[in-house]
Amino acid sequence: MAEPSTETIFNKPKIELHVHLDGAIRAETILDVAKRRGIKLNASSGKEMKHLCTVYQPVKMFAEFLAKFEEYMPVIAGDKEAIRRIAYEFVEDKSKEGVIYVEVRYSPHLLANTDVEPIPWKQEKGDVSPDDVVQLVNQGLAEGEKDFNIKARSILCCMRHMPNWSMKVVELCKKYKEDGVVGIDLAGDETINVRDQSCHRLAYEEAVRCGIHRTVHAGEMGPPSVVKEAVEVLKAERIGHGYNTLKDQVLYKQLREQNMHFETCPISSKLTGACDPDFTKHPLVTFRKDKVNYSLNTDDPLIFNSQLHVDYRTAHEYMGFTEEEFKRLNINSAKSSFLPEKEKKDLVNKLYEAYEMVQNAENA
């Protein structure tokens, strides 16, 4: 894939709802933290680090994509300064892309080195718990908000292969509900059936009970049944990716009628092998035609060596997206955000003004 250019196809305020913090770290930051911690890496420059991390061609197996995180996560995980720093720099990077509101997601357990079983990335036991991780990320995001004039909130991820973490995740969502955390997510291997993983189901039941917003990675690599499971069992309010919903037209019609929001990621979907590499055949073409509720997102910018304007340019050049469609999807994204209602309405009105659609603001 060609290196991103600095020009954007839609040079107006944007909303981003599906991006992973641990997949959006600057290569230079990884090298800097590794040097400070005395960790030897197989790279000596940002360019080399990107080369080690980046998926340039569609992967043959999803595990091949996930393995890329092993190149750098042991450097960042368990390091308090690094965790705060990557959150702060993330907000700066998003502000440069024209994003005015972002919901970034991550697994607190995958960045911790104590109070987590097993300790990830072959780390030695340390002093950074999942609770500490959330505090550090909140601090970095808040500092970034102040410095870069962008609103940033976070979503905490449960991991399908680690059901024993899920109740702790929902408890952290409850604890920090008034301090930057706006929702819960379930990510990972979609072949793992959550009906057989009671901890995931119980965590989401607790989220519903406590008014915590819910999204689920579903229908990216897995069949439509995973999407149905996310909606019916986990009571998901948004679907992460959801491309394979189109393979079940009854379910697709149902979710369209419910105005379900799909968090789509064009570049990601090609390089993970989730969708046909021919963008003219992408599910987004159908979503656009059917006026589905969806957002455009980057997913993992470091892993894909990409930026948000590349997803926009791709949608424009290969999928027939117009400026009006970009406006529509961003307004829908704001309306589908997990912000409190007052903040959500303010965000929607801000977009209407930026898009010179002030006359419609009262109907937001």
C-alpha distance (Angstrom), angle and dihedral (degrees) to the residues before:
residue distance angle dihedral
M1 . . .
A2 3.77 . .
E3 3.81 119.3 .
P4 3.81 111.3 -93.6
S5 3.78 115.5 -99.3
T6 3.79 122.3 -138.2
E7 3.80 94.5 -118.0
T8 3.78 120.9 93.9
I9 3.77 129.3 -147.7
F10 3.81 91.7 -147.0
N11 3.77 108.2 35.5
K12 3.81 96.3 -175.8
P13 3.82 134.2 96.1
K14 3.80 113.5 -62.9
I15 3.79 139.0 -164.1
E16 3.81 122.2 -140.6
L17 3.80 121.3 -166.5
H18 3.83 105.9 165.6
V19 3.79 117.2 53.7
H20 3.80 128.5 122.1
L21 3.79 118.0 -133.4
D22 3.80 92.9 -147.9
G23 3.81 89.0 51.8
A24 3.79 94.7 49.5
I25 3.81 101.8 58.5
R26 3.80 120.1 130.8
A27 3.80 112.7 -110.5
E28 3.80 89.7 -136.4
T29 3.80 90.4 55.2
I30 3.80 91.3 54.0
L31 3.80 90.3 53.0
D32 3.80 92.2 45.6
V33 3.81 93.6 50.7
A34 3.81 91.5 44.7
K35 3.80 90.1 53.4
R36 3.81 92.1 48.7
R37 3.80 91.5 48.7
G38 3.80 94.7 42.8
I39 3.80 93.4 -118.7
K40 3.79 115.5 152.0
L41 3.80 115.8 -135.1
N42 3.79 133.2 -172.1
A43 3.81 89.3 -117.6
S44 3.79 135.2 66.2
S45 3.82 100.9 -174.3
G46 3.77 138.8 41.2
K47 3.80 89.7 -110.0
E48 3.80 92.0 53.8
M49 3.80 91.0 45.8
K50 3.80 90.8 52.6
H51 3.79 89.6 48.9
L52 3.82 90.8 54.3
C53 3.81 93.1 47.5
T54 3.78 103.4 36.5
V55 3.79 127.6 96.7
Y56 3.82 102.7 -147.5
Q57 3.80 98.1 172.1
P58 3.80 131.4 33.2
V59 3.80 108.8 -76.8
K60 3.80 119.7 -122.4
M61 3.79 92.5 -139.3
F62 3.80 130.7 24.3
A63 3.81 88.6 -129.7
E64 3.79 87.1 63.8
F65 3.80 88.4 60.9
L66 3.81 94.3 46.6
A67 3.81 91.3 49.2
K68 3.80 89.4 66.6
F69 3.81 90.0 73.4
E70 3.80 89.4 63.6
E71 3.80 88.2 68.8
Y72 3.80 93.1 71.7
M73 3.79 114.8 1.8
P74 3.84 93.2 89.8
V75 3.83 86.7 60.4
I76 3.81 96.1 54.2
A77 3.81 102.8 31.0
G78 3.78 115.4 92.9
D79 3.81 94.3 14.7
K80 3.80 112.2 114.0
E81 3.80 96.7 -162.9
A82 3.80 92.1 47.9
I83 3.82 94.3 49.1
R84 3.80 93.0 51.5
R85 3.80 90.7 44.0
I86 3.81 96.8 51.8
A87 3.81 90.5 51.0
Y88 3.81 91.2 50.5
E89 3.81 93.7 46.4
F90 3.79 90.6 46.2
V91 3.81 90.1 61.0
E92 3.80 90.6 48.0
D93 3.80 91.5 51.5
K94 3.79 92.7 48.8
S95 3.79 91.7 49.6
K96 3.81 88.6 56.2
E97 3.82 89.0 54.4
G98 3.80 91.6 56.7
V99 3.80 94.9 -105.8
I100 3.81 112.7 150.5
Y101 3.80 96.8 178.7
V102 3.81 128.4 26.4
E103 3.78 136.0 175.3
V104 3.79 108.3 -156.4
R105 3.80 120.8 -167.7
Y106 3.77 133.8 -156.0
S107 3.79 143.0 152.0
P108 3.83 109.7 -107.0
H109 3.80 89.1 -157.2
L110 3.81 93.7 57.3
L111 3.81 89.9 58.3
A112 3.82 95.7 44.7
N113 3.79 132.4 86.9
T114 3.80 102.0 -168.9
D115 3.81 135.8 43.7
V116 3.81 87.3 30.2
E117 3.80 128.7 103.4
P118 2.93 117.3 -126.4
I119 3.81 100.9 20.5
P120 3.84 103.5 -128.6
W121 3.81 130.1 -123.9
K122 3.85 93.5 21.5
Q123 3.80 90.6 -77.2
E124 3.79 124.2 163.1
K125 3.79 114.3 -113.6
G126 3.80 110.2 -85.0
D127 3.79 141.0 161.6
V128 3.82 104.7 -84.7
S129 3.80 114.0 101.3
P130 3.82 126.6 -173.4
D131 3.82 87.1 -102.5
D132 3.81 89.9 54.2
V133 3.81 89.7 50.0
V134 3.81 92.2 55.5
Q135 3.81 91.2 49.1
L136 3.81 91.6 49.7
V137 3.80 93.8 47.5
N138 3.80 90.7 47.1
Q139 3.80 89.2 52.0
G140 3.79 93.5 49.8
L141 3.79 93.3 46.4
A142 3.82 92.2 48.0
E143 3.80 92.2 50.2
G144 3.79 89.8 48.1
E145 3.80 91.6 50.0
K146 3.78 90.7 54.2
D147 3.80 95.0 46.9
F148 3.81 100.9 40.1
N149 3.82 104.8 33.3
I150 3.80 96.1 -121.4
K151 3.80 130.6 122.1
A152 3.82 113.7 -125.3
R153 3.78 129.0 -177.2
S154 3.80 132.7 170.6
I155 3.79 140.4 -130.5
L156 3.81 119.9 -154.8
C157 3.81 117.2 -136.1
C158 3.76 129.6 -138.0
M159 3.81 112.4 -157.7
R160 3.80 119.6 -132.6
H161 3.81 93.2 -140.5
M162 3.83 92.9 49.7
P163 3.83 106.9 53.6
N164 3.80 90.9 160.3
W165 3.83 88.9 70.4
S166 3.79 97.0 54.4
M167 3.81 101.5 83.3
K168 3.81 89.3 50.6
V169 3.81 89.2 51.0
V170 3.79 93.2 54.2
E171 3.80 90.5 46.4
L172 3.81 88.8 54.4
C173 3.81 89.3 49.2
K174 3.80 88.8 53.9
K175 3.80 93.6 45.8
Y176 3.81 94.8 50.2
K177 3.80 98.7 33.4
E178 3.80 90.4 115.3
D179 3.80 93.6 39.9
G180 3.79 107.3 63.0
V181 3.81 104.2 -64.2
V182 3.81 110.4 114.2
G183 3.80 105.4 169.1
I184 3.78 154.3 -3.9
D185 3.81 128.8 -110.2
L186 3.80 137.6 -169.7
A187 3.79 115.2 -144.5
G188 3.79 138.2 169.7
D189 3.79 138.4 54.7
E190 3.82 108.9 13.3
T191 3.80 92.3 -160.1
I192 3.82 87.7 76.3
N193 3.80 106.6 93.2
V194 3.80 111.5 -136.9
R195 3.81 90.2 -155.7
D196 3.81 84.9 70.9
Q197 3.83 93.1 44.5
S198 3.80 105.1 71.3
C199 3.83 93.4 -178.9
H200 3.81 91.9 64.4
R201 3.79 91.6 46.8
L202 3.82 93.0 46.9
A203 3.80 91.6 47.9
Y204 3.79 91.2 53.3
E205 3.80 91.6 45.2
E206 3.80 87.6 55.0
A207 3.80 89.7 48.1
V208 3.80 90.3 54.1
R209 3.79 91.0 47.6
C210 3.81 92.3 51.3
G211 3.80 97.1 42.5
I212 3.81 95.4 -110.5
H213 3.80 113.4 156.2
R214 3.80 117.0 -116.7
T215 3.78 136.4 -147.5
V216 3.81 128.4 166.4
H217 3.80 133.8 -162.5
A218 3.80 100.9 -123.0
G219 3.78 139.1 148.2
E220 3.79 93.3 19.6
M221 3.80 97.4 109.0
G222 3.79 96.7 -11.5
P223 3.82 130.3 78.5
P224 3.83 126.3 -95.0
S225 3.81 89.2 -92.9
V226 3.82 88.4 72.1
V227 3.81 89.4 56.3
K228 3.79 90.7 48.0
E229 3.79 89.4 49.7
A230 3.81 91.0 50.7
V231 3.80 91.6 52.6
E232 3.79 100.3 38.8
V233 3.81 102.5 33.9
L234 3.81 103.4 27.6
K235 3.82 96.3 30.5
A236 3.80 92.2 -131.6
E237 3.81 116.0 -166.5
R238 3.81 92.7 -164.9
I239 3.79 133.6 24.0
G240 3.79 122.0 -136.1
H241 3.84 105.4 -133.3
G242 3.82 100.1 -29.3
Y243 3.81 95.9 -178.3
N244 3.79 95.4 143.7
T245 3.80 91.1 58.7
L246 3.81 84.3 90.3
K247 3.80 89.3 69.4
D248 3.81 89.1 68.9
Q249 3.79 106.6 51.8
V250 3.81 93.5 -175.4
L251 3.81 90.8 55.8
Y252 3.80 91.4 42.5
K253 3.81 91.5 53.4
Q254 3.80 90.7 47.4
L255 3.81 93.4 51.7
R256 3.79 92.5 45.5
E257 3.79 89.5 53.8
Q258 3.81 89.4 49.4
N259 3.82 89.6 51.0
M260 3.80 89.5 -124.4
H261 3.80 112.1 -174.0
F262 3.82 118.7 -127.8
E263 3.82 117.6 -157.0
T264 3.81 100.2 -146.6
C265 3.80 128.0 -170.2
P266 3.85 113.1 -172.0
I267 3.82 101.2 -173.3
S268 3.79 91.8 41.9
S269 3.81 92.7 49.8
K270 3.79 91.1 56.8
L271 3.79 98.0 45.6
T272 3.81 95.8 44.2
G273 3.80 88.6 50.7
A274 3.81 90.9 -119.7
C275 3.82 93.1 128.7
D276 3.79 139.8 25.8
P277 3.83 107.4 -75.7
D278 3.81 88.1 -130.7
F279 3.80 100.8 91.4
T280 3.80 91.6 -159.1
K281 3.84 86.2 69.1
H282 3.81 94.9 46.5
P283 3.84 118.3 130.1
L284 3.80 87.1 -120.5
V285 3.80 88.7 72.5
T286 3.80 88.1 62.4
F287 3.81 92.7 41.0
R288 3.80 89.7 54.2
K289 3.80 93.5 46.5
D290 3.81 91.6 49.1
K291 3.83 93.5 45.3
V292 3.80 91.3 -121.8
N293 3.81 120.1 178.7
Y294 3.83 106.5 -106.2
S295 3.81 145.0 134.2
L296 3.83 133.4 -138.9
N297 3.80 114.3 -125.1
T298 3.80 143.2 167.0
D299 3.83 100.8 -131.7
D300 3.85 97.9 -168.8
P301 3.84 112.0 6.0
L302 3.82 95.9 -179.0
I303 3.79 93.8 49.3
F304 3.81 91.9 48.6
N305 3.82 96.2 36.7
S306 3.77 86.7 -131.9
Q307 3.79 144.9 120.5
L308 3.79 133.8 -145.4
H309 3.81 95.1 -97.9
V310 3.82 88.9 61.3
D311 3.81 90.0 60.9
Y312 3.81 89.2 47.7
R313 3.78 93.2 47.9
T314 3.81 90.4 48.1
A315 3.80 91.3 51.7
H316 3.80 89.9 49.0
E317 3.81 98.5 45.5
Y318 3.81 100.7 39.1
M319 3.81 107.0 21.0
G320 3.79 103.2 41.1
F321 3.79 97.4 -113.4
T322 3.80 115.4 168.6
E323 3.78 130.2 -162.8
E324 3.80 88.8 -101.0
E325 3.80 90.6 56.4
F326 3.81 90.8 49.3
K327 3.79 88.7 52.8
R328 3.80 91.6 47.9
L329 3.80 94.7 49.8
N330 3.80 93.6 47.5
I331 3.79 92.6 49.6
N332 3.81 88.9 49.2
S333 3.81 89.1 47.9
A334 3.79 90.9 54.0
K335 3.80 90.9 47.9
S336 3.83 89.6 49.3
S337 3.80 94.4 47.8
F338 3.79 120.1 116.4
L339 3.80 94.4 -121.2
P340 3.81 120.9 125.4
E341 3.81 111.0 -89.1
K342 3.81 96.4 -103.1
E343 3.81 93.2 50.1
K344 3.79 90.5 43.5
K345 3.80 92.1 53.7
D346 3.82 90.5 48.5
L347 3.81 89.9 51.1
V348 3.81 92.8 49.4
N349 3.80 91.0 49.1
K350 3.80 89.9 49.3
L351 3.81 89.2 57.2
Y352 3.79 92.7 47.2
E353 3.79 89.3 54.2
A354 3.81 93.6 46.2
Y355 3.81 89.9 48.8
E356 3.82 91.1 47.4
M357 3.79 90.6 -116.2
V358 3.80 95.3 122.2
Q359 3.80 92.6 138.1
N360 3.82 88.8 67.8
A361 3.77 96.5 47.8
E362 3.79 95.0 97.0
N363 3.79 89.3 59.0
A364 3.82 93.6 55.9
